[in-house]
Each structure stands twice: as C-alpha cells, then as structure tokens.
C-alpha cells in the first residue's frame, strides 16, 4: 500500500519529469505547475495589497463570482460584464492566464432564472447565456468550469445529480447542452467538470468520483468535448485524505484521457486547536498529503486556491470557530505574510516537494 512518504517522493519525480519532457531537454529547468487564485471584485477594487499579492504570487486569475449568473444577469435580457471585464483586463495587463467560473450551476442564480417553468425556456436561456459569455471572452479565457457542483452530496444508484432548476427542467441533458454549447462557441477552450468532496476517506467521496468519471465518459461517448475534472479541494482538517482513492482516481482520469485541475483549494480549520502556528502547520501538512496523492499519479494542469489571504475567505462565515478566532484557510495570513502552506504549494508546483 502506498504511504504518504512514497506519494511525496513520487510527486516530485512525476512533476519534474513531466516538466522536463515538455521542455524538450532533460537538463532544462522544470516548468512549474501554474498557480493561481480566485479573485473577488469588491476586494480587488478596495485593497491595493490584494492586487499586489495577485500580481506577485499568481500565474492564473479566476473571477470568483463575477461570471456567475447572479452577477451577470440581474435582469433577464441584460448582461452586466463590468466586474468580470475588470478582472480579465487586470489579468491580461499582468500576463496572467484566466479560468472562467462558471457557466452552469444550480446556485447563485437571479430570481427570474429560478422561476423558469418549461424545458424549452430553460434550454433557450442556457444556450443563449453560454454563447454570449463564452463568445465575449473567446481566445482570452483559456479554461472554463462549464458545469459546477452537479453531483449529489451522497449520490445513490440511479440518482447521481443534484436537485436544481436545470435538472428538474432538462434532466441529465443539461450537462450535455452546456458542454456542447461551450465547445461550439469556443472550440479552442479547455472545458472542465468542477465538483467537490472527491478526496475524503468516506464511501460518499468514492461514489462522487465514480459519478464524475461516468459523466465524462458519457460525454465522450456522445462526441461532446470535455477535457478534465476540476477538484475543488475544500479540505476539512479533521477528515483526512484518501491517498489510495485519489491515486486510483488519477489513473482513471488517465484512462479517459482527462486532465485534472485543483480549482478551489483551501483548508477548513474550524475544529483545530486555537494556536495559529499549529493550525498553519496542520493545514500545510494536509495540503501536502493531498497534493502528494494527486501529483504522485498525475500532474495537475493548475493549482488554484479559493482566495489568497486569510483576510478574505468564505470560510470565516460558513465555518465559524467556537473560539471566534479568524480562520486560517489560505497561503497568506491576514497581513499578507506567507504561511507554511505557500511553501508546500511552491514545492509541488516546482517539483521539489
């Protein structure tokens, strides 16, 4: 059985070998795995240190909320691209690549979308939305999370999909429609199925991995382009990592010719002891175990965290600590100082972990 130490050694070798092969020279410096962060527009506008951190640390920028339906389409006929355009312009000006998040999700919908009642209306709006959004950023956003969080928390045989307006009106075909429309609109874009809870050592995570593979296999069998799976990786510090399960998952992705991307990495530390230094070490060790499991079997296309600094994170409100201490889920602390997690990320992306 592979151990964590074996996984870490294998990860460094695989990342370095893959990068050297891609460079065309065994002696060339390894090309790091691109690292990036999701960026929130209001914070981006008000905090210059936030912008400086994105510029300094990131290769990839992901608009955190500004490409979601709720942000783009307050009113049904009108699109508001102001926030997304600003982040895209910043990324381009600073020579960062872009990931688009997300074209279809059952949440973050404007009220009018939740009130759709017919299949024809849902399909018309979905196709129109994806065509307009993808076309606007064609050739600029290289990768799209086409479908986000479509899998049930605990999928059962015959019931793999989350109950959303799209599933109720269109059935499983809403996934096909989204990928097919995105591919037709920008044939050069990389198209990803993005979801969470793949990494935990519980039966539900194994079931979710199977459903994700089944969805991608079905798309490929129909000739619908899909290029990879995005693992959100919101890691719960108290739950641990299924190293063997993740390594099998990476091999299964290879068998389907699918890439993997780490898309929303952070650590939920609400049940850890209060000492900040110890929490940071535990979080870094958890990230190392996770990335070791993944990278020992497959080189990710990108590693993206869901935010960059502890000053701004969804974890504070969603998983508040009983001692009211600030959560510490990200690579930089609230004062933008690097934490042990950043060193772990650098090690894996550079093949030196």
N, C-alpha and C positions, 0 to 999 in steps of 0.2 A: 504493500500500500504506500503510495507516495506520501512523504512527510512534508511539513511546511518548509524545512530546510532544503529538501530536494526541489521543491517548487520554486524557491527563491533562486537557487543556482540555475535551474533550467530556464527561468525567466530571463536572467541576464544573458545567458548564452543565446537564447532564441531571439531576443530583441537585437543584440549586437550582430548576430549572423544575418538576420533579415535586413538590417540597415546596410551592412557591408555588401550584401548581394545586390541590393537596389542601387548602390553607388557605382557598381561595375568594377570595383577594386577591393581586394581583400585588406589592403592597408589603408584605405580611405577612412576618414573619421566617420563613425556611425551617425546616421541621420536620426535625431531624436523623434520620438513619437510626438506629434503635435499636442500641446497642452492649451487648454482654454477655460473660459468661464462664461456662465450666463450673466448677462448684464441687465439691470433694471433701470428704466429710462429716468425716473424721477431722481433716483440716487445719482445716476450719471450726470444729470444736469446740475445738481446742487453741490456735489462734493468733488473738488478738484483732485483730492488724494485718490479717490476711487478711479478717476480717469487715468491718473498717473500709474496706478497699480495695474490696470488693464493693459496699458501700453507696455509696461516693464515686464510683466510676467506671462502674458498670453500670446499664443500664436493664433488662437481661434476665439471668436466672439459669437455668442448666442443671444439674440434678443429673448429675454426671459419671458416676457408677457406680451410684447407689442406685436407679435404675429398671430396671437390667438384671436379667435372670432370676437370675443368680448371687447378686445381693444380695437380691432379693425372695423367692426360693423355695429356701432351703436344703433344706427338706423339701417334698416334693411337695404335700401338701394345705394347707400353711400359708404365708401371705404375711407377710413382715416389712417393714412400711412405715415403720419408725422413722426411718431416715436420710432417706428421701425426704420424709416428713412434716415433719421439722425444717427442711429446706431450703425447702420450699414455704411453711411458716409464716414463715420469715425473709423470703422474697421478698415475701409479701403484706404483712407488717408494714412493709416499707420501700418499698412501692408499686412493686415490680419485676414485670415480666411473666415468664412461665415458658415454657420449651421442655422437652418431655418426650423423654428419650433413654434407651432405645429400646425399641419393643415387640417387634421381631423381629430377631434377629442370630444368626448361626451360631456365635458365640463367647460367652464369659462365660456359659456355661450350667452349671447344677448337674449333678453326676454322674448323677442319675436321668434327666434330660432327654436326656443323651447315650446312654442305654440304651434309648430307645424303639425299638420294632421294627415297628410296624404303622402304616399310613396312618390308620386310624381313631383310634388313640391319639394320634398327632401332631396331627391336626386338632382333636380334642377338647381337648387341652391348650392348643393355640394359641388357639383361640376363647375358652376359659374364661379364660385369662390376660389376653388383651386386654380382654375385657368387664369383668373385675374391676378392672384397673388404670385403664383409661380412665374407667370409671364413678366410681371414687373421686375422681378429680381433674376431673370434668366441670365445665365453667364456670370452672375455676381454671388449668389448663394449657391455654394457647391454641393451641399448636402441638406436634405430635408428629412425631419421626422414627419413622415407622411401621416402615420396613424399612431396615436399616443394612448396608452393605457386602455387597450381594447379587451384585455383578458380579465376574466373574473378573479377576484382575490383568491378564491379557492375553487378552481374550475372542477366540475364534475363531468363524467362521460355524457356527451350529448348536450352539455350546457357550458361551453367554454367562454362565451362572450359576456362582457359586462352589459348590464341593462342600461341602455342610453336611448336618446331620441333616434339616433341613427340605426341602432339595432332593432328598435321597435318598428320603424317605418320601412327600413330597407333590408333587414336581416343581415346575414354574414356578407352579403354582396357589397355592403357599404365599404368594406376594406378593399375589395376588388376595384370598385369605382374610384376610390381615392388614389390608389397606386396607378391605375391605368391612366387617369386624367393627368396626374403629375408627370408621368413618363411621356405622355403625348405632348405636353406643354413645354417641357424642357428635357429632351432626350439625353442630354449630357449630365444631368444632375444625378447624384447618388441618392437612392431612396431607401429609407430605413424604417423598420418597425420598432417603436420605442416602448419599453414597459419596465416594470419594477418587480422586486422580490424574486429575483432569479437565484440569489446567492445564499439564502439561508438554509441550514441543515434540517429542513422540515419537509414532509410529503407535499405540502402545498406548493413549495418552490419548485420541486421536481415536476409537478403537474403543470406549472406555468411554463417551465422550459419546454416541455413537450408540446403544449399548445402553440407556443411561439414558432417552434420548428414546423408544426403541422400547417400553420397559416402560411408560412413562407414556402413550404413545399407545394401547397395548393396553388398559390400564386404562380410559381414557376411552372407547374404542370399546365396552367392555362396560358402560359406565354406572357404573363404580366411581370414587368421588371420589378425586382426587389433585390437590393444589393447588400443588405446587412441588418443586423439586430442591434438596437441600442439598449444597453443595460444601464438603467438609471443609477443603481448602486447608492441608494439612501441606506447606509449601513447602520444597523442598530448595534450599539456597542455591547449589549448584553446577550446578543443572539448568536454571534459567531458566524463562521463562513464554512460552507460545504465545499471544501477544496476538491475532493474527488468528483462531486457532481458538476462543478464548474469546468473541470478539465474535460469531462465527458461531453459537456455542452459545447466546448470549443471544438472538439473533434467532430461532433455532429454538424456544427456550422461549416467546418471544412468540407465535410461530405456533401453538403448542399451548395458549396461554392459561395458562402456568405461571409461577409466581414463582421467584425464586432467593433462597437464603439462604446466607451464608457461616457455616458451623457449627462449625468446629474449627480456626480459623486459628492457626498458629504457624510458626516458621522453624527448620528443622533445619540447624544451623551447624557440624556436626562436621568439615567439610572446609575451613572458612575459616581464615585465619591467626589466630594466638593473640591479637593485640591486641584487647582488649574494645571499645574505642571504634570501631575499624574494623569489627569484626564487627557492632556495633549499627548503624552507618551502612549497611552492606551489607544487613542484614536489613530495615531500613526502606525502602531503595530497592527491594528485591524485593517487599515488601508493596505499595509504591506502584505498581509496574508491574502487579502482579496486580489490585489494586483499580481502577487506571486502565482496564485492559482490560474488566473487568466493568462498571464504572459508566458507561463511555462509551457502552454499549449498553443497559443496563438497571439500574434502581435496585433494589438488594437490599432484601428485607424486613427483614433484620437482618444485623449483622456480629458474630459471636461468636468469641472466642478460646478455645483449649483450655487454660484456666488463665489467670491474670492476672499472676503474678510468677514470675521465674526461680527463685525459692526452691523452687517446687514444680512440676515438669513431668515428664511421661513421657519426654521427650527425653533426660534425663540417663542413664537406664539403657538405653534402647533404642538410642540412637546416641551412645555414649561417645566423647569426643575422645581421640586418641592422647596429647595432652599432659596429660590428666587435668583440664583446666580445666573449670569449670562451663559448661554450655550456657547460651545467652542467647536463648531462643526467643520470649519474650513481651514485652508492652508495658512492664512494670515490672521493674526489676532485683531481685536477691535481697534488697535492703534497701528495697524498695517505692518506689524512686525512678523517676520517669518516664524513659523512653528515647525515642530518636527515633521508634521505631515508634508510640508513643502519639500523637505529633503528626501522623503520617501518617494514622492511624485517625481522629483528630478532623477532619482536613481533609476526608477523603472523606465522613464521616458528616454534616458540616455544609455540604458543597458548596463548600468554599473551597480544595480541593487544586489 
